[in-house]
Amino acid sequence: MTTTVRVPAGWPATEEQALAVQDELRGRVVLDEPGPAPGTGQVTGVDVAYDDERDLVAAAAVVLDAATLEVVAEATAVGRVSFPYVPGLLAFREIPTVRAALDALPCPPGLVVCDGYGLAHPRRFGLASHLGVLTGLPTIGVAKNPFTFAYDDPDTPRGSDAPLLARAEEVGRALRTRDAVKPVFVSVGHRVSLDNACAHTLALTPKYRLPETTRRADALCRSALREAQA
């Protein structure tokens, strides 16, 4: 079942308004909790797909059993793109539909894994942090590229990592999830430690570079977008 989403009343419409919301919410990020133990409970991937020509965005939330990585539940939502494309403000395009997909799940999501950033963001408040603060859920970001941050290439073996740096500040880690394959970029969103975020990411990548949460959610949101376009 797919939920249809409207842009929330009072949602930021300008870059200035969105920056003000980020500034207001950033102070609510919780950084002193370890988060759930890897391989236990449930873990949920969220992702979005766009049709910019038709002004559509589709979001998916896929719940996996953290021990077996089998699908427990899934939900999708489709709505209008809620904000223009501005680097660093992508959360404002995605959060209304992502939240609707999470709300439509028949079970608690547990840890939420975003295809994007948390603290590894120019204003330390990427999608994973924004979503975590709004929902209260533990969240992490696992991104395909390092955004604007510097890092040394991790050692070749799976599990090797290196700091993702904003000057001297560690905002995340480059993490090797497959031997000799390009790393992913892990950052804390909300209510999870960085060590634990990396451990979860390794637990979610038994076969592929990207977490199973992201792979499943990516496929599902693309399918929901195709159905919405039909």
Order of alpha helices (4+ residues) and beta strands (2+ residues): beta-alpha-beta-beta-beta-alpha-beta-alpha-beta-beta-beta-beta-alpha-alpha
